[in-house]
């Protein structure tokens, strides 16, 4: 009597999704790489922001659904006090260390993926010609300077294809995707913020326009036809005693471009505004909703949000997760919340919910969304 073999890769999507959502966090992220079908289904599962705490040589991952459970991962050979996390995507971080070397780091497994050296980028630029050697440049460069930079990362968890875009002090914009021979320098594009989705890099330029670059071919090409944002400058007039701290671009799930502004107003109040362009008039208009989605400030994309708030963390639709340096510093904030480092802003009420205080010492705490690759 023969038995019919079951092809688990061809499970009904609803059944597969139900199974995946019942797995523990680590098992879920292992299972989603089993086959292309499971990976596709996993992207429809309920994903939401976690907090990641950076210790000297390890990370602590806090799942707000399982707020009493902490996922500790040791990262041998990595010193986060001498490194800077520039971007994140899915389970990966884009890290630059004190030698100005780039690599991708998996927060669950500690696996590293080497990225071509920055040396080839800098030594080829006119500003750096005439340097005695690369070591002399390193001596004049430190991690603090990279905090003035912006970057974005996309990676396919199963195939390990990835794309990196990185802007140094707004003056130089570089891209690299797996398979390229070297970094590509996008001369003439000054970048304040960027986001990546579906082989397109959206760049918020220093003169407040939005360029769209096609990264699907051998070299990036600007998309002119069909880009409604190219000729409409973002202009925001602040009120008296209202100060802009940061501006960041974000792409919604439907492909609309948002500009998110971090401000400080009267009585030291800090808050965020979201703007969307009216395609008919070409005007940027303030909106009070993300269409039920939520975003992490600076991560470049919105995500599906839980229906209800998670364990008092404020994680729900029409909210913005942020880190401490996303808000303009002030005496009240620094004294009351310096050890918290993460918060959630509710667009409907303009209120902030602060994450629970972490008792253990740490270098920094931030938000990321395990398993979400924004493609």
Buried (B, 14 or more C-beta within 10 A) or exposed (E): EEEEEEEEEEBEEEEBBEBBEEBEBBEBBEBBBEBEBBBEBBBBBEBBBBBBBBBEEBBBBBBBBEBEEEBEBEBEEBEBEEBBBBBBBBBBBBBBBBBBBBBBBBBBEBEBBEBBBBBBBBBEBEEEEEEEEBEEBBEEBEBEEBEEBBBBBBBBBBEEEBBBBBBBEBEBBBBBBBEBEEBBBBEEBBBBBBBBBEBBBBBBBEEBBBBBBEBEEEEBEBBEEEBBBBEBEBEBEEEEEBEEBBBBBBBBBEEBBBBBBBBBBEEEEBBBBBBBBEEEEEEBEEBEEBBEBBBBBBBBBBBBBBEEBBBEBBBBBBBBBBBBBBBBEEEEBEEEBEEBBBBBBBBEEBEBBBBBEBEEEBEBBBBBBBBBBBB
